Amino acid sequence: MQLLVVHRDAELGEQLVQMVKDYTAHECDFAGSAAAAMDWGKRHSGCRLLITQLQAEDLDGLALGAALSETFPALQTLFLPPYQTSEQKLVVSLTKVFPEPIDGEALLEAIGRAEQEEVGAPDLFHVVDLLQMCCLSQRSGAIQMVKENKSGIVYLRGGRLVHAETTAARGRDAMREIVAWELVEFAYDKTVRPPVETITASWDELLIDIVGADDDTSAVRSKAR
């Protein structure tokens, strides 16, 4: 399996590449910028897994993942956001998001899961994993999420969840419906602004309230539990 690690910190990026080579049989290369990653993509015939820094100077991991997936339709993605693990309010099992300090063992497990995916399988993220990552990264814009024949959109402003819509619901009710989908495909557009603000609760209070009724077998648990 061919992997690509993209990170502005060359030392950390090379360490991740070496870890992959030491503990797996996969091919793994490094790119230090989005431009270098796109150039790498033009020179390679395949890539199954992108491990990318979420955001840095001249690097937007969400945009890079979307661009490379057009070149490599079978691409799976893991994100390395800038915040600390201690800042997370919710823990998602089988996560695809690895804050600092990066848990090498968990990252290797995620690489193993990607290897087991059928070629061409959709790049699925847990709704809570995705929203927590975007909120803690202070993102603004809109995230469209798709689950089979269902579709919803969540709007963010500076790391706050301010509005959500599905075919049948708006606001908190729409968020409850979307979270229940669990694993989704998504597209992010940072230029979109919310048409209205229907959510006033903090993102963590809202998500903890929604998943709080689940039992301990749930894929998501609150750190406060």
N, C-alpha and C positions, 0 to 999 in steps of 0.2 A: 504494500500500500504506500502510495506517495503522499507525504505530508509537507506542508509549508508553514513555517513559523514567521510571523511578521511582528516586529517590535522595534521601537525607536532606540531602545537601550541594547546596543549590540552585544554587550557582555552577557546580559540576561538572556537575550535571544539565542546566543550560541550555547549557553548552558542548557537551555531547553532542548535544542537540537541534539546536544551530546547525550542528554538523558534519554531521549527517544532512541538514539543509536545504541546506547549501553543496555537498555532494558527491553528493546523490541527488535524485530527483524525488518522494520520499515525503513524506507528511504525518507530522508528528511532534509530539507534545505531551509535557508534563512534569508529573509529580505528585511532591510532596515527602514523601508518606507513603503507607502502605498504605490508610488510610481515604480519602485523596484519590484514590488510584488506583481504588478500588472505586466511589467517587462518579462519577469520570470514566467508568467502564464503564457506569453506569446511563444516562449521557447520550449515549452513542455507539452506533451501530448495528453497528460492526465494528472489529476490531483484529487484525492479522495477526502482529505481533511485539511482545513485551514485553522490554524491556531493563531489568533491575532489579538494584539493589544486593542482595546476598545476605542481609546481616544488618546491622541498625542498631537504634537505639532505636525500639521500636514498629514494626519492619519485619522480617518474615521473608520473604525472596524466594521460598523454596520454597512456603510457604503461600499467598502472594499469587498465584504462578503457577497453583497448583491452583485457587484460587477464581476467578480471571479466566477460566481455561479452561472453566469451567462456563458463563460468559456468552458467551465467544467460542470455540466448539469448534475453530476452525481456528488457534488461537493457537500460535505458536512462541515459544520463550523463550531469552534469553541472560542469563547471570548475571555480576555484577560482585562478586567476593568481596573480603574486607578484607585478605587477605595479599598479600605481594609476589611478583612473578613469579619472583624469585630463589629463593623457597622451594619452588617446584615441583620434584619429583624426576623427573617424566615429562612428556614433550612429546607432546601429542595433535594430530595434523594435523586440520584442519577443526574446531577446537575451538569450543565454545559457552560457554566460561568465560574471562573476561578479568580477571586480577588487576591490581593496581596496580604500576607505572603502566600505564594502559590503552593498549594498542597500537591507535591509531586506524585504521591501515591494515587490520589484521587484523579489527577490529570491522566496518569497512565491507565487507570481503569476506564476513563472516558474514551481514551484512544482505542482501548480494546473493544468497547461497545460500538464505536464507529466502524471498526473492522468487521464486526458481525452484521452490520446493516447490509441489506441487499443493495447491489449497485443500482443507483437510480432512485433509491428510497427518498422520500421527502426529508428535508432538514427540519426536524420538529424540535420545538422548545416548549417547556412547560410555561404556561401563562404567567404564573407567579415568579418564576425565575427571570423571565424577560422583563416584566414590569418592575420588579425590585432593582434589576440592573439599570434600567433606564432612569428610575427615580433617584437612586443613589448617585448616578452619574450626572444629575441635574439636567437631563434632556428636556428639550421642548420639541413639539411637533405632534405627529400622529402615527400610531402603530395600527396597521390593519392586520387582523388575525383571522385565519381561515381554518375551519375544522370540517372536513368533508363538504357538505352542502350548506354549512352555516358560516356566516361572516359577521364580524364586528369590528368596531374601530374605537380606540382609546386615545384621548387627547391629553397631552402633557404640557405644562408650562413651568419651566425652571425646576423640574424634578417633582412637580405636584401632578396628581391625577385630577383633572378638572372636569372631564366629561367623557361619557362612553355611550355608544349606540349599537344596538343590534336591530334586526328586522322588527322585533316585537317589543323592545324595551329601550329605556334611556336611563342615564345616571346610575345610581347604585344598583338598581335591578338589572341593568345591562351588564354591569361589572360582575354581578353574581352569576349571570348566565355564561359570560365569557370564561370566568375562572373554572366553571364546571366542565368546560371542554378539555381542560388539562393540557394536552399536547396539541400544538398548532403550528402551522406555517405562518410566517409574518413578513410584512414589508413596512419599512420605516421611512417617513418623509419629514425632514426637519423644517420644511417651509410651510407646512399646513398649520393653521391656527384654529382653535376651537370655535364653533359657531355660537356656542353658549356655554356657560359653566353651571353644571348641575351637581357637582360633587364638592363638598366643603371639608369633609374629614381628611385628615392626613393620610397619605398613601398606605403607611404601615398599619394604622388603625383600621382602615377600610379592609385591607387584605386579611389581616388577622381576624377581624370579625367574620369575614366570609368563610375562611377555612377553619375557624375555631370550632365549628360544630362537628368537624370530621374526627374520627377516632384515630388512635395512634398508628394505624396501618396506612394512613394517608401518605401520599407522596410529599406532602408539605407539612411542616410543623413550625410553630412559633418558638423562638428562642426563649420567650417568657414562660413557656409551658413548664 
